[in-house]
Amino acid sequence: MIYFKVLVNQNEQHARPYPDTRILFFHIDFCVAKLTVHYQHSILSTMSRRVCVTAAEGHTGYLIAELLRTDEYFASSIDSVVGFALNPDHTHCRELAGMGVTIVRHTPGQLKDVTSALQSTGADTLCLIPPAHTQKNEITSELIQAAKNANIPNICFISAAGCDIAERDKQPRLREFIDLEAQLLTSTGDPSTVTGHSQVVIRWVVFQVFAFVV
């Protein structure tokens, strides 16, 4: 299922690009559909479903968590959603809380504390989104290890298209996604954690869409 959701200000009378239209993400529904299908084929497919979405205050995390709560198909397939947020006071987090999403504070820097915070969510599926942060690589790397330590069996890692062809010296921030993917996938077959049994990496492209009102 792939489609666009366009938000339009109905009071606008003139045809023009609407600059504060929400940034929309191409393949957002495919992304969540992939997450759901991946989950349905996991080792816990017969148990209750509790999904934790990281970077919930960001655009990507917000839209995924919102879709999981508001779309009839996804809402009926997932029992509860947790938003793991660096800034739980963000407007997005308050809006998600109003939709029934449980917001949990994510304080990076201490692996043990992050592991405990993830365990407290009770999640069996983690939608891991690298945050838009200057320390994205460090924060995400810590999250991957914390997820392993917390024995979260299902992980959907949101990576970036083109990271595999990005040159490390010219596009280091994009290339970091390859390193993070590799760190996650090293848990495959690791007997010390159940994380390696069910994981998926999605590389997606982000577009900005403008709405026109005539």
N, C-alpha and C positions, 0 to 999 in steps of 0.2 A: 504494500500500500504506500504509494508515493504521491503526495499532493502538496500544494502550497496553501498556507493560511494567510490571508491578507487582511490587515486591520485598516479600516478607513474611517476617517472623521466625516460623519454624515452631514455635518453642518457646513462643510467646506463647499463653496459655490463655484470656485474657479479651478480650472484644470491646471495643475502644477505639481511638481514633485513634492510630496509631503515629508519634510525632512525628519520629523520626529516619529514617523511610523516605526513600529518595533522592527528591529533587525531580525529578519527571518532566516531560518537555516534550512537550506536545501537538504532533502533526505532526512529531515527530523523524524518523520513518521517511519521511514525505512529503518532508521537507527533503532527506534524503540521496538518496532516489529521484530527486528533481528534479535534484540535483547530478549523479547518475550519468547520467540521461537527457540532461541538458545536455551532459555530457562526450561521450556517445556520438555526438552530432550536431556535435561540434566539428571543427576542422580537423585535429586530431591523433588522430582516433578510431581510426586503424589502428596507432598507436604504443603503446609501453608506457605504462601509466598510473601516475602517481605523484602522490598528492594530499597537499597540505600543509594542515593545519588549524591556524589561529591560536587564541590564547587556550586552548591545550589543557589548561591546568590548571583552567580554569573548568568549571562544570557543562555548559554547552552544548557547548563544544569537546570535553570528555571523552566525552560521550555520542555525539557524532557520530563521533569517532575510534574509539571502542569498537565502534560498530555497523559501521563500515567494515571492521573487523578480524574481528569475530565472526559477523556475519550471512553465511550461505553464499552468498547471491546477490551481495552487495557484495564479499565477499572474493574471489570468483571473477572479478569484473569489474575489480578494482583491484589492481595489482601490489604497491604498497607505500604506506604512510601515514607521514607525518612530522607530528609535533606541534611547533608553533612556540610556545614558552612563555616568558612573562615570569618565571615561577618554575619552572625545570625540576626543582627538588628537591621540588615539591609531591607529595603522596600520589597524586593522579590521574596525574601524569606517571610515577611509578614503576610504577603499575598498567598504564598504557598500554605502557610499555617491556616489561613482562612479556608483553604480547600481541603483541609484534613491531613496535610503533610506534617509529620513530626520533625521539628528542626533541632538538630544537635550541633553544638559548637565544636569546631575543629580547630584545635590549638596545636600547630606543628612545632617541632623542635625536640620533643622527647618521644622516642619510639614507643616506650612502654605506655605512655599516656595516650598516644594516638591509637595504639592497639586496644587499650581499655575502652576508649570512646567508641571505636568501631564495634567492639563486642557488646557494648551497652545498647546499640541500635537493634540488636537481635536479627540483623539482616542475614539472609542466606544468599543474596545476590547483590553485588556491588557494581554500579555503573560508575566507573572511575574516569573522571574528567580532569585533566590537568588544568589548574587554575590560571587565570590571567594575572600572573604575579611575577615580580622580578626574580623570585626564587622558585619558579615553577618546577624546575628539574629536581631540586632538593625536596620540595614538598611532595611531589608525585612519587619520587623514589621511596620516600619514607612511607607513603600510603600503600604502595605495593608490598613493601615488607610487612607493614602492620596488618594488611589483609591476610597475608600468609600466616602470620603469627596468630591471628584471630580465627584462622581456619574457616574463612568464608569460601564456600565451595565454588560459587559462580561469579566470574568477573567479566564484565564487558568494558574493555578499555577503549575510550574514544581518542583515537590518534588523529593525525593530519595527513591528507593526501599530499603526495609529493615529497614526504620526508625521506623516502627511500632513495630519491635521486638528488636530494639536497647535498651540496658540498659543505663539508664540516667547517672549512675555513671561511666560506663566503655566506653560508646560511646556517650558522651554528644553532640558533634557537629552533629552527625547523628540524635540523638533524637530530636534536635531542630526543625527539619522539621515537626514533629508531632505537636509541639506547634504552629508553623506557619500555618499549615493546619487548626488547630482548630480556630485560630484567624480569618482566612479568612471565614470559614464556619459559624461562629457565626452571620454573616450578613444575613444569609438565613432567609427570612421573615421579615427582619427589615424594617419597613415602612419609616424610616428616610432616606433611601438610595435605589437606584435602583440596587446597586451592587449585592444584594442577590438574584436577580431573575434569574441569569444565570452565573453559575460558575462551574468549573471543576478542579479536582486535578489529575495530572498525576505523578505517581511514576515510574521513569525509571532507567535503569542500564546503566552504562558507561563502554565501553570496549575500549582498544587501539588495533588498527589493523595495522599490518605491511604489506607493499606491497613488493612482490618479483618480480624481473625482471630477466628473463632468457635470 
